[in-house]
Amino acid sequence: MFPQIETIFLRQMASGDRLFLQLYKFIGSQPGKKVYIQSNLHGAEISGNAVIHQLIEFLLSVDAADLMGEVWLVPVCNPMGVNERAQHFSPGRHCAYESKDWNRIFWDYEKHNNHLLAFAKSQIHEDLATIRQNYLNIIKQKFARNLDEISSPHSVPYSERFRYELQSISLDADYLIDLHSSNNQGLDYVYYFRNREDSAKYFLLDFGILLDKYDGDAFDEAFIKPWLALEDCFQQLGRQIQFDIEAWTLELGAGMQMNPDSVAKGVEGIKNYLIQKNVLQNLPSTQGHEIYFAKSSNREKYYAIAGGMIQSRVALGTNIKAGEKLYQILSFNKENQLPTVIDICAAEDGLVYDVSTNQAVNQGEFVLGIIH
């Protein structure tokens, strides 16, 4: 099966050069769900590009009759962030011009809707498919107004134009997968939303974090938050419903690297997810995978209490007990004193899931993250 390939204009630079997205659409011969997958929203987080490349190669070998619906893939979805450099390093997490996190800029319909409960009341006796289509039509109508601002003489900052392009091709998806990696060095895991634990297991990762607190500005949050809010409204009205709409962020390894193991996990997990969700048929799948779940509100970051060099740090993936040593800070001074070594111990039990790449830290800089 060969994809439809589309090129989407993003931005003209001062030099006259132009930036584009490239979208690969694999469309099955049978109707079904729409899956949207993108990578590299943060410039240094490149592993997802290898995942998408391998998924493209895999889907080329799939018969169109075995794909129910559509799979849309957008690698290198943020050219501005990907191309940013500071000597040998690729930061790319923030729009330098606007000082905004590239993954905290997205349009959240719920913040523009004050009549959600009234809509739910009007749909209380409708079936799920009808409710979904009616709600999606309203979201699309409201979202389309962004184009008026973009096209106006005063226009908008680039981040708003950028988010419009990504959301315009993903807004009507059933399943959305955003491929990231740690800014530093991290475990492979999946972020998920409430009541989606069973589907989270399909990705075959060992670790999942429930996003129990969020503001809706991240890509996955902005996509699913309106649907979670509508589920809440129906619950208030005494009707329990859950839409077959899911959003995921896969964190695959370290920044500025394409670790083969992390890439392989991402590819196999997404393939298994597509099979389990009946997007792909007549292919073997894996069931019953065990996964450790934790809540995002139970994450704790450790920041350097003094400037210096990090040494004797516990390894990524270590299960730590309260009171055990996490790391040391070798701290120099300009006070005519000998250097000191400061031991930092864990305040609570937990799993070390993220550690800094740079082991030279100024006071107050990130050293590691623990979840419990």
SERO-4910 file (N, C-alpha, C, O; in steps of 0.05 Angstrom, whole numbers):
BEGIN
 pado doro    nc1    nc2    nc3   cac1   cac2   cac3    cc1    cc2    cc3    oc1    oc2    oc3
  Met    A     17    -24      0      0      0      0     18     25      0     35     28     17
  Phe    A     14     42    -19     30     67    -21     14     90    -10    -10     92    -16
  Pro    A     27    108      5     12    130     17      7    153     -2     21    157    -22
  Gln    A    -13    169      4    -15    196     -8      5    213      7      6    213     32
  Ile    A     20    229     -7     40    246      5     33    275     -1     31    283    -24
  Glu    A     30    291     21     23    319     18     44    336     32     55    329     52
  Thr    A     49    359     20     67    379     31     52    403     39     37    415     24
  Ile    A     56    412     64     40    434     76     59    457     83     78    454     98
  Phe    A     53    480     71     70    504     77     67    513    106     44    514    116
  Leu    A     89    520    118     89    530    146     97    559    148     83    575    160
  Arg    A    121    566    136    132    592    142    152    601    122    168    584    112
  Gln    A    152    626    115    173    638     99    192    653    117    184    668    134
  Met    A    218    647    113    239    659    130    248    686    118    242    692     95
  Ala    A    263    701    133    273    727    124    291    723     99    292    741     82
  Ser    A    304    701     97    322    695     75    307    688     49    319    687     28
  Gly    A    281    684     52    265    675     29    260    646     29    243    636     14
  Asp    A    276    630     45    271    601     47    244    596     60    234    612     75
  Arg    A    233    573     53    206    565     62    207    539     77    222    521     70
  Leu    A    192    537     99    190    513    115    164    499    109    143    511    105
  Phe    A    165    472    109    141    456    102    139    432    121    159    425    134
  Leu    A    115    421    123    110    395    135    106    375    112     98    383     90
  Gln    A    112    350    117    105    329     98     87    309    112     94    298    133
  Leu    A     65    304    100     44    286    112     41    261     95     38    263     70
  Tyr    A     43    238    108     39    212     94     12    200    103      8    195    126
  Lys    A     -6    196     83    -32    185     89    -35    157     78    -35    153     54
  Phe    A    -37    137     96    -43    110     88    -73    106     91    -83    107    114
  Ile    A    -86    101     70   -116     99     70   -124     71     62   -118     61     40
  Gly    A   -138     57     80   -146     30     75   -170     28     56   -182     48     50
  Ser    A   -175      5     46   -198      1     28   -224     -2     43   -245     -2     31
  Gln    A   -222     -4     70   -246     -6     86   -248     19    105   -227     28    115
  Pro    A   -272     29    109   -275     53    127   -269     45    156   -271     21    163
  Gly    A   -261     64    171   -255     58    199   -244     83    213   -252    106    207
  Lys    A   -227     79    232   -216    101    249   -194    116    235   -181    106    217
  Lys    A   -190    141    244   -168    157    235   -147    158    257   -154    166    280
  Val    A   -122    151    251   -100    152    270    -81    173    260    -73    174    237
  Tyr    A    -74    191    278    -55    212    272    -30    209    289    -32    207    314
  Ile    A     -7    208    276     19    204    291     39    225    282     43    229    258
  Gln    A     50    239    301     71    259    294     95    256    312     94    244    333
  Ser    A    118    268    303    142    266    318    158    292    317    154    308    299
  Asn    A    175    296    337    195    317    338    183    345    342    192    365    331
  Leu    A    161    346    358    150    372    366    170    389    381    171    413    378
  His    A    185    376    399    208    389    412    233    383    395    237    360    388
  Gly    A    248    403    390    269    400    370    291    380    376    301    367    357
  Ala    A    297    375    401    318    356    408    308    327    410    324    309    413
  Glu    A    282    323    408    270    297    413    265    283    386    243    284    376
  Ile    A    285    270    376    285    261    348    279    232    345    275    223    322
  Ser    A    277    216    366    274    187    363    249    180    348    248    159    334
  Gly    A    228    196    352    203    190    339    204    190    308    188    178    295
  Asn    A    224    205    298    227    206    268    234    178    258    225    170    237
  Ala    A    252    164    272    259    137    264    236    118    267    232    100    251
  Val    A    219    123    288    195    106    291    176    110    268    167     90    256
  Ile    A    172    135    260    154    140    237    165    128    211    151    117    195
  His    A    191    131    207    203    119    183    199     89    182    192     79    161
  Gln    A    202     76    204    198     46    204    169     39    201    162     19    189
  Leu    A    151     56    212    122     51    208    115     55    179     98     40    168
  Ile    A    127     75    166    121     78    137    130     53    122    116     43    105
  Glu    A    154     44    128    164     20    114    146     -4    119    141    -20    101
  Phe    A    137     -7    144    119    -28    151     92    -26    136     82    -46    124
  Leu    A     80     -2    135     54      1    123     56     -2     92     36     -9     79
  Leu    A     79      3     81     83     -2     52     78    -32     46     70    -39     23
  Ser    A     83    -49     65     81    -78     61     53    -88     68     47   -112     63
  Val    A     36    -71     78      9    -80     87    -10    -77     63     -9    -57     48
  Asp    A    -27    -96     60    -48    -95     39    -70    -75     47    -77    -75     71
  Ala    A    -79    -59     29   -100    -39     35   -125    -52     47   -139    -39     62
  Ala    A   -130    -77     40   -154    -90     51   -151    -96     81   -171   -101     95
  Asp    A   -126    -96     91   -121   -101    119   -120    -76    137   -115    -78    161
  Leu    A   -124    -53    124   -125    -28    139   -153    -17    140   -164    -11    119
  Met    A   -165    -16    163   -192     -5    167   -189     24    175   -182     30    198
  Gly    A   -194     43    157   -191     71    163   -166     83    152   -158     75    130
  Glu    A   -154    101    167   -131    116    156   -110    119    178   -116    122    202
  Val    A    -84    119    170    -62    126    188    -47    149    175    -36    147    153
  Trp    A    -46    172    189    -33    196    180     -7    199    196     -8    198    221
  Leu    A     15    204    183     41    206    196     55    232    188     57    239    165
  Val    A     65    247    208     79    272    204    105    271    219    106    278    243
  Pro    A    127    264    206    153    265    219    164    294    219    155    310    203
  Val    A    183    299    236    196    326    237    175    348    236    176    365    219
  Cys    A    156    346    254    132    364    253    138    393    261    121    410    258
  Asn    A    163    398    271    170    426    279    197    433    268    217    432    282
  Pro    A    198    442    243    224    448    231    239    470    246    264    470    247
  Met    A    225    490    256    238    511    271    254    500    295    277    507    299
  Gly    A    241    483    311    254    471    334    276    452    327    297    452    340
  Val    A    272    436    306    292    416    298    318    429    290    340    419    295
  Asn    A    316    452    276    339    465    264    354    483    284    375    494    277
  Glu    A    343    487    307    356    505    327    381    493    338    382    469    344
  Arg    A    402    509    340    428    499    350    441    518    370    438    542    368
  Ala    A    455    507    389    473    522    407    499    506    407    502    488    423
  Gln    A    517    513    389    541    499    384    534    470    376    521    466    356
  His    A    542    450    392    536    422    385    509    413    395    500    391    389
  Phe    A    495    430    409    471    421    423    446    431    408    446    452    395
  Ser    A    425    415    409    400    422    397    379    426    419    367    406    428
  Pro    A    374    450    427    354    455    448    326    451    437    314    430    441
  Gly    A    316    471    423    291    467    408    266    462    423    246    453    412
  Arg    A    266    466    449    242    462    465    224    486    465    200    484    467
  His    A    236    510    461    220    534    462    223    550    436    243    549    423
  Cys    A    202    564    430    204    584    408    220    607    419    210    622    436
  Ala    A    244    610    409    262    630    420    251    659    417    255    675    435
  Tyr    A    237    664    395    227    691    390    204    698    410    202    721    419
  Glu    A    187    678    415    164    684    433    167    673    461    150    678    478
  Ser    A    189    659    466    194    648    493    171    630    502    162    632    525
  Lys    A    162    613    484    140    594    490    150    565    485    164    560    466
  Asp    A    142    547    503    146    519    499    129    510    474    105    515    473
  Trp    A    142    497    455    128    488    431    105    470    437     87    467    421
  Asn    A    105    457    460     83    439    467     66    450    489     54    435    505
  Arg    A     64    477    490     45    490    509     31    513    495     26    534    506
  Ile    A     25    509    469     14    531    453    -13    524    441    -24    541    426
  Phe    A    -24    501    446    -45    491    429    -73    501    438    -78    507    461
  Trp    A    -90    501    418   -118    512    421   -136    491    434   -138    468    425
  Asp    A   -148    499    456   -165    481    472   -194    490    470   -201    511    481
  Tyr    A   -211    474    456   -238    482    452   -253    487    478   -270    505    480
  Glu    A   -247    471    498   -263    473    523   -260    501    535   -279    511    548
  Lys    A   -238    514    531   -234    541    542   -250    562    527   -253    585    536
  His    A   -261    554    504   -277    573    488   -307    565    488   -322    575    471
  Asn    A   -315    548    506   -342    538    506   -354    540    534   -345    527    552
  Asn    A   -375    556    536   -388    560    562   -415    545    563   -430    548    583
  His    A   -421    530    543   -448    518    541   -446    487    538   -463    475    525
  Leu    A   -425    475    549   -422    447    545   -443    430    558   -453    410    546
  Leu    A   -452    438    582   -473    423    595   -499    424    580   -514    405    578
  Ala    A   -505    448    569   -529    451    552   -528    433    528   -548    421    520
  Phe    A   -504    431    515   -501    414    492   -506    385    500   -520    370    486
  Ala    A   -495    377    523   -499    349    532   -529    343    537   -538    322    530
  Lys    A   -543    362    548   -572    359    553   -586    355    526   -605    339    524
  Ser    A   -578    370    506   -591    367    480   -585    341    466   -600    333    447
  Gln    A   -564    327    475   -556    302    463   -561    277    480   -552    255    474
  Ile    A   -575    281    502   -577    260    523   -588    234    513   -581    213    523
  His    A   -605    235    492   -617    210    483   -605    200    456   -615    181    445
  Glu    A   -584    214    447   -572    206    422   -552    183    426   -542    179    448
  Asp    A   -546    169    404   -525    148    406   -498    161    405   -495    184    397
  Leu    A   -477    145    412   -450    156    414   -440    167    388   -427    189    387
  Ala    A   -445    153    366   -435    162    340   -447    189    332   -433    206    322
  Thr    A   -473    193    338   -486    218    332   -475    241    349   -470    263    339
  Ile    A   -472    235    375   -461    255    393   -433    263    384   -427    287    384
  Arg    A   -417    244    377   -389    250    369   -389    268    345   -374    287    344
  Gln    A   -405    261    325   -405    277    301   -415    305    305   -404    325    295
  Asn    A   -437    308    321   -448    334    327   -428    352    342   -425    375    337
  Tyr    A   -415    339    361   -395    354    378   -371    362    361   -361    384    362
  Leu    A   -362    343    344   -339    349    327   -345    371    308   -327    388    302
  Asn    A   -369    372    297   -376    394    279   -374    421    293   -365    440    281
  Ile    A   -383    422    318   -381    447    333   -352    455    338   -345    478    335
  Ile    A   -336    435    346   -307    441    350   -294    452    325   -279    471    326
  Lys    A   -300    439    302   -288    447    277   -297    476    269   -281    492    260
  Gln    A   -322    482    274   -332    509    267   -318    530    284   -310    551    274
  Lys    A   -315    524    310   -301    543    327   -272    545    320   -261    567    320
  Phe    A   -259    523    314   -231    523    307   -226    538    281   -205    552    279
  Ala    A   -244    537    262   -240    549    236   -238    580    238   -226    593    221
  Arg    A   -248    591    260   -246    620    264   -218    629    268   -211    653    264
  Asn    A   -200    611    276   -172    618    279   -160    627    252   -142    644    252
  Leu    A   -170    616    230   -160    623    204   -166    652    197   -150    665    183
  Asp    A   -188    663    207   -194    691    202   -173    709    214   -165    729    202
  Glu    A   -164    703    238   -143    718    251   -116    715    236   -102    735    231
  Ile    A   -110    691    228    -85    686    214    -84    702    187    -64    712    179
  Ser    A   -107    703    174   -109    715    147   -113    745    148   -113    759    128
  Ser    A   -118    756    172   -124    785    175    -98    801    170    -76    790    171
  Pro    A   -101    827    164    -77    844    160    -58    845    183    -34    846    179
  His    A    -68    843    208    -50    844    231    -38    816    236    -18    814    250
  Ser    A    -50    795    226    -41    767    228    -36    759    257    -48    772    276
  Val    A    -20    739    262    -16    728    289     13    720    292     27    717    272
  Pro    A     23    716    317     50    705    320     53    677    307     33    663    303
  Tyr    A     77    670    300     82    645    285     71    621    301     61    602    288
  Ser    A     74    621    327     65    597    343     36    591    338     28    568    339
  Glu    A     19    612    334     -9    608    329    -14    597    301    -31    580    297
  Arg    A      2    606    281      0    595    254      9    566    254     -4    549    242
  Phe    A     30    560    269     41    533    270     21    514    283     16    492    272
  Arg    A     10    522    305     -9    504    318    -34    499    301    -45    477    301
  Tyr    A    -42    520    286    -65    517    269    -60    495    248    -78    478    243
  Glu    A    -37    494    236    -31    474    216    -31    446    227    -43    428    215
  Leu    A    -19    442    251    -18    415    263    -46    407    272    -54    384    267
  Gln    A    -61    425    284    -87    417    295   -108    414    272   -127    398    275
  Ser    A   -104    428    250   -124    426    229   -123    398    216   -143    389    205
  Ile    A   -100    385    217    -99    358    204   -103    335    225   -104    312    217
  Ser    A   -106    342    250   -109    322    271   -135    324    286   -141    306    302
  Leu    A   -150    346    283   -173    351    300   -194    330    299   -207    324    319
  Asp    A   -197    317    276   -219    297    273   -209    268    276   -223    250    268
  Ala    A   -185    265    286   -174    238    290   -190    224    312   -202    236    330
  Asp    A   -188    197    311   -199    181    334   -177    175    354   -182    176    378
  Tyr    A   -153    169    344   -131    163    361   -107    181    352   -100    182    329
  Leu    A    -96    194    372    -73    212    367    -49    203    383    -51    198    407
  Ile    A    -26    202    370     -1    193    383     20    214    377     27    219    354
  Asp    A     31    226    398     52    246    396     78    234    407     79    226    430
  Leu    A     98    232    390    123    219    397    144    239    407    152    257    393
  His    A    152    234    431    172    251    445    195    234    456    195    210    453
  Ser    A    214    247    468    234    234    485    241    253    507    232    276    507
  Ser    A    257    244    526    265    262    548    282    284    537    298    280    518
  Asn    A    280    308    549    299    329    543    327    321    552    347    331    542
  Asn    A    328    303    572    353    294    583    357    265    576    360    258    553
  Gln    A    356    248    597    357    219    593    334    206    609    333    209    633
  Gly    A    317    192    595    293    182    608    286    154    601    297    143    581
  Leu    A    268    142    616    258    116    610    238    118    587    230    140    578
  Asp    A    231     95    576    211     93    555    184     89    569    180     70    584
  Tyr    A    165    107    564    139    105    577    118    120    561    124    133    542
  Val    A     93    117    570     70    129    556     55    146    576     49    138    599
  Tyr    A     48    170    567     29    187    581      1    180    572     -4    177    548
  Tyr    A    -18    178    591    -46    171    583    -66    187    599    -58    200    619
  Phe    A    -91    185    592   -112    200    605   -131    180    618   -131    156    612
  Arg    A   -148    190    635   -165    173    652   -182    154    636   -190    159    614
  Asn    A   -186    131    648   -203    109    637   -192     98    611   -207     85    596
  Arg    A   -166    102    606   -154     91    582   -131     72    589   -114     66    572
  Glu    A   -132     61    613   -110     43    621   -108     18    604    -86     10    597
  Asp    A   -130      6    598   -130    -18    582   -116    -14    555   -100    -31    546
  Ser    A   -122      8    542   -109     14    516    -80     21    520    -64     15    502
  Ala    A    -73     33    542    -44     40    547    -27     15    547     -4     16    539
  Lys    A    -38     -8    555    -22    -32    556    -15    -42    528      5    -57    524
  Tyr    A    -30    -34    508    -25    -43    480      2    -33    470     13    -45    451
  Phe    A     13    -12    482     39     -1    472     62    -18    482     85    -13    474
  Leu    A     57    -37    499     78    -57    507    101    -44    522    123    -55    523
  Leu    A     97    -20    534    117     -8    550    113    -16    579     92    -24    587
  Asp    A    134    -13    595    133    -23    623    122     -2    642    117     -8    666
  Phe    A    119     22    633    114     45    651     94     64    638     97     71    615
  Gly    A     73     72    653     54     91    644     48    112    664     46    106    688
  Ile    A     45    137    656     39    159    674     12    171    667      8    180    644
  Leu    A     -7    170    686    -33    182    683    -31    213    686    -21    223    706
  Leu    A    -40    227    666    -41    256    667    -66    264    683    -87    268    671
  Asp    A    -63    266    709    -86    272    726    -88    302    731   -108    312    742
  Lys    A    -68    318    724    -69    347    725    -57    358    700    -34    352    693
  Tyr    A    -72    376    686    -62    387    662    -79    412    655   -101    414    666
  Asp    A    -68    430    639    -82    454    633    -94    455    605   -109    473    598
  Gly    A    -88    435    588    -99    434    561    -83    447    539    -93    448    517
  Asp    A    -60    457    545    -44    471    525    -25    453    510    -15    461    488
  Ala    A    -19    429    520     -3    410    505    -19    397    483    -43    397    483
  Phe    A     -4    386    463    -17    376    439    -38    354    446    -60    354    436
  Asp    A    -29    334    461    -48    312    468    -70    321    486    -93    312    483
  Glu    A    -64    340    504    -85    350    522   -106    366    507   -130    361    511
  Ala    A    -98    384    489   -117    400    474   -135    382    457   -158    389    452
  Phe    A   -125    360    448   -140    342    431   -162    328    447   -185    327    438
  Ile    A   -155    317    470   -174    299    484   -190    313    506   -211    304    514
  Lys    A   -180    336    516   -193    350    538   -223    356    533   -239    352    551
  Pro    A   -230    366    509   -259    371    505   -276    346    507   -299    348    515
  Trp    A   -265    324    499   -281    299    500   -284    289    528   -305    278    536
  Leu    A   -263    292    544   -264    284    572   -285    302    587   -300    293    604
  Ala    A   -285    328    580   -303    347    592   -332    340    585   -350    342    602
  Leu    A   -337    331    560   -364    323    552   -372    298    567   -396    295    575
  Glu    A   -354    279    571   -360    255    586   -369    263    615   -387    251    626
  Asp    A   -355    283    626   -362    292    653   -390    304    654   -406    299    673
  Cys    A   -397    319    633   -424    331    632   -446    309    631   -466    311    645
  Phe    A   -442    289    615   -461    267    614   -463    253    640   -485    244    649
  Gln    A   -440    250    654   -441    237    680   -458    254    700   -473    243    716
  Gln    A   -456    280    698   -472    298    715   -502    294    710   -519    297    727
  Leu    A   -508    287    685   -536    283    677   -545    254    681   -568    248    674
  Gly    A   -528    238    692   -536    210    699   -531    190    677   -541    168    679
  Arg    A   -516    198    656   -510    179    635   -480    174    633   -464    193    630
  Gln    A   -472    149    636   -444    141    634   -436    135    606   -446    115    594
  Ile    A   -419    151    594   -409    146    567   -379    149    566   -367    164    582
  Gln    A   -367    136    547   -338    140    541   -334    138    511   -341    118    499
  Phe    A   -324    159    500   -318    160    471   -294    143    465   -275    142    480
  Asp    A   -295    130    442   -271    115    432   -252    135    419   -246    133    395
  Ile    A   -243    153    435   -224    174    427   -201    174    447   -205    175    471
  Glu    A   -176    172    437   -153    169    455   -130    186    445   -126    191    421
  Ala    A   -115    196    465    -91    212    459    -68    202    476    -71    195    499
  Trp    A    -45    200    463    -22    188    476      3    205    470      7    215    448
  Thr    A     21    206    490     48    216    485     67    194    493     67    185    516
  Leu    A     83    185    474    103    164    480    130    178    484    139    194    467
  Glu    A    142    173    506    169    184    513    189    161    507    188    140    521
  Leu    A    206    166    488    223    144    478    253    152    480    264    163    461
  Gly    A    265    147    503    294    151    506    302    179    511    287    195    522
  Ala    A    327    185    503    340    210    509    338    230    486    335    223    463
  Gly    A    341    256    493    342    277    473    367    275    456    388    266    465
  Met    A    365    285    431    387    286    412    398    259    404    420    257    392
  Gln    A    383    238    410    392    211    404    369    195    392    345    200    399
  Met    A    376    175    376    356    156    366    365    128    376    377    113    361
  Asn    A    360    123    401    368     98    413    353     75    400    329     75    400
  Pro    A    367     55    389    354     33    375    334     18    392    312     11    381
  Asp    A    339     14    417    320      0    434    295     16    438    273      5    437
  Ser    A    298     42    443    274     59    447    258     60    421    233     59    422
  Val    A    271     63    398    257     63    372    242     37    368    219     38    359
  Ala    A    256     15    373    243    -11    368    218    -14    386    198    -25    377
  Lys    A    220     -5    411    196     -7    429    174     10    418    150      2    419
  Gly    A    180     34    408    160     52    397    146     39    373    121     40    371
  Val    A    161     28    355    150     16    331    132     -8    338    109    -10    329
  Glu    A    142    -26    355    127    -50    362    102    -43    377     81    -55    374
  Gly    A    104    -23    395     81    -15    411     59     -3    394     36     -9    398
  Ile    A     67     14    375     46     27    358     34      6    340      9      7    336
  Lys    A     49    -12    328     38    -33    312     18    -49    328     -4    -55    318
  Asn    A     26    -57    352      8    -73    369    -18    -57    376    -39    -68    376
  Tyr    A    -14    -31    381    -37    -14    387    -57    -14    364    -81    -16    367
  Leu    A    -46    -10    340    -63     -9    316    -78    -35    311   -101    -35    302
  Ile    A    -65    -57    317    -78    -83    314    -99    -87    335   -122    -95    328
  Gln    A    -93    -81    360   -112    -84    382   -137    -66    378   -159    -73    386
  Lys    A   -133    -43    366   -155    -24    361   -170    -30    335   -187    -15    326
  Asn    A   -163    -53    322   -176    -62    297   -172    -43    274   -188    -42    255
  Val    A   -151    -27    275   -143    -10    252   -129    -28    232   -133    -26    207
  Leu    A   -111    -46    241    -98    -65    225   -110    -93    230   -115   -100    253
  Gln    A   -113   -108    209   -125   -135    212   -106   -156    201    -88   -151    186
  Asn    A   -112   -181    210    -97   -205    200    -67   -204    206    -51   -213    190
  Leu    A    -61   -192    229    -33   -191    238    -32   -201    267    -51   -197    282
  Pro    A    -10   -213    275     -7   -223    302     -4   -200    322      7   -179    315
  Ser    A    -14   -203    346    -13   -182    366     -5   -194    393     -4   -218    396
  Thr    A      1   -176    412      9   -184    439    -11   -174    459    -18   -150    458
  Gln    A    -21   -192    476    -40   -184    496    -29   -190    524    -10   -205    527
  Gly    A    -42   -178    544    -35   -184    572     -9   -173    581      2   -184    600
  His    A      0   -152    569     26   -140    577     22   -126    604      3   -111    608
  Glu    A     40   -130    622     39   -118    649     52    -90    647     74    -87    635
  Ile    A     40    -71    660     51    -43    660     48    -31    688     27    -35    701
  Tyr    A     68    -16    696     67     -2    721     55     26    717     66     41    701
  Phe    A     33     32    730     19     58    727     26     76    751     28     67    774
  Ala    A     29    101    745     33    121    766     19    147    757     12    150    733
  Lys    A     15    165    776      1    191    770     22    213    766     42    214    779
  Ser    A     16    231    747     34    253    742     37    271    766     58    284    769
  Ser    A     16    272    782     18    289    806     37    278    827     44    292    846
  Asn    A     45    253    824     64    240    842     93    242    833    110    228    843
  Arg    A     98    259    813    126    264    805    139    284    822    127    304    831
  Glu    A    165    280    827    180    299    843    207    304    829    221    285    823
  Lys    A    213    329    825    239    336    813    258    345    834    251    359    853
  Tyr    A    283    337    831    305    345    849    322    366    835    332    361    813
  Tyr    A    326    388    848    342    410    837    367    413    855    366    408    879
  Ala    A    389    421    843    414    424    857    412    444    880    404    467    875
  Ile    A    418    436    904    417    455    927    442    472    928    444    491    944
  Ala    A    462    465    911    486    482    909    497    477    881    492    457    869
  Gly    A    513    496    872    526    493    847    549    473    849    562    471    870
  Gly    A    555    458    827    577    439    828    575    418    807    561    422    787
  Met    A    587    395    812    587    373    794    573    349    806    577    342    830
  Ile    A    555    336    791    540    313    801    557    288    798    568    282    777
  Gln    A    560    273    820    574    248    819    559    227    836    542    234    852
  Ser    A    566    202    832    554    179    847    524    179    845    510    173    865
  Arg    A    513    187    822    484    188    819    474    160    814    486    144    799
  Val    A    451    153    825    438    127    820    430    126    790    426    146    777
  Ala    A    429    102    780    424     98    752    394    103    745    377     99    762
  Leu    A    389    111    721    363    114    710    348     87    713    359     66    707
  Gly    A    323     88    723    307     63    726    310     50    754    299     29    759
  Thr    A    326     63    771    330     52    798    305     57    816    294     78    816
  Asn    A    297     36    830    277     39    851    291     47    876    309     32    886
  Ile    A    284     69    887    299     81    910    281     81    934    256     85    932
  Lys    A    292     78    958    278     80    983    284    107    996    305    118    993
  Ala    A    264    116   1012    268    141   1026    293    139   1044    297    119   1058
  Gly    A    309    159   1043    334    160   1059    358    150   1045    381    155   1054
  Glu    A    355    136   1022    378    126   1007    390    149    991    376    168    982
  Lys    A    416    147    986    430    168    972    422    168    942    423    147    929
  Leu    A    415    191    932    409    194    904    434    202    888    439    191    866
  Tyr    A    449    221    898    472    232    884    488    249    903    479    256    925
  Gln    A    511    257    894    528    276    909    533    300    891    534    299    867
  Ile    A    537    323    905    546    347    891    574    354    900    579    359    924
  Leu    A    593    353    882    620    362    887    620    392    883    619    402    861
  Ser    A    622    407    905    618    435    905    644    450    911    656    447    932
  Phe    A    652    467    893    675    484    897    666    511    908    642    517    908
  Asn    A    685    527    917    677    553    928    699    573    923    721    566    915
  Lys    A    693    598    928    712    620    926    714    633    953    714    658    955
  Glu    A    717    617    974    717    627   1002    741    617   1017    740    615   1042
  Asn    A    763    610   1003    787    601   1016    783    575   1032    795    572   1053
  Gln    A    765    558   1022    759    533   1036    763    510   1016    763    513    992
  Leu    A    766    486   1027    769    462   1011    742    456    998    721    463   1008
  Pro    A    742    442    975    717    433    963    701    415    982    713    402    998
  Thr    A    675    416    979    657    399    995    642    379    978    637    384    954
  Val    A    634    357    990    617    337    977    591    336    992    591    330   1016
  Ile    A    569    341    978    543    342    991    527    318    982    522    314    959
  Asp    A    518    301   1002    501    278    995    472    287    994    462    301   1012
  Ile    A    458    278    974    429    284    971    415    257    972    420    239    957
  Cys    A    395    255    991    381    230    995    351    233    988    341    255    988
  Ala    A    339    211    982    311    211    973    293    218    996    296    208   1018
  Ala    A    273    236    990    254    243   1011    232    222   1013    220    218   1035
  Glu    A    227    207    991    206    186    991    215    163    973    234    166    958
  Asp    A    202    140    976    206    118    958    198    126    930    181    143    926
  Gly    A    211    115    909    202    121    882    220    109    861    240     95    867
  Leu    A    213    114    836    228    104    813    241    128    799    228    148    794
  Val    A    267    126    794    282    147    780    276    143    750    285    124    737
  Tyr    A    261    162    738    252    159    711    264    180    692    260    178    668
  Asp    A    278    200    703    290    221    686    314    232    700    313    238    723
  Val    A    336    235    685    361    246    697    373    266    677    370    264    653
  Ser    A    387    286    688    399    307    672    422    296    655    437    278    664
  Thr    A    425    306    631    448    299    615    473    313    624    494    301    626
  Asn    A    470    338    631    493    354    641    497    349    670    479    354    686
  Gln    A    521    340    678    527    335    706    542    358    719    552    355    741
  Ala    A    544    380    705    553    405    718    528    422    721    516    430    701
  Val    A    522    430    746    497    444    751    502    470    767    518    471    785
  Asn    A    487    490    759    485    514    776    464    508    797    446    491    794
  Gln    A    465    522    819    445    519    840    417    523    829    412    543    815
  Gly    A    399    505    835    372    507    826    366    494    799    344    496    789
  Glu    A    386    480    787    382    467    762    374    437    766    380    425    787
  Phe    A    360    426    747    348    399    748    371    378    750    390    380    735
  Val    A    367    359    767    386    336    770    372    310    762    383    295    746
  Leu    A    349    304    774    334    280    767    305    282    775    297    299    791
  Gly    A    289    263    764    261    262    771    254    234    782    263    214    772
  Ile    A    237    234    802    227    210    815    197    210    814    184    230    817
  Ile    A    185    186    809    156    183    811    150    161    831    164    141    832
  His    A    129    166    847    123    146    868     93    142    869     83    126    886
***
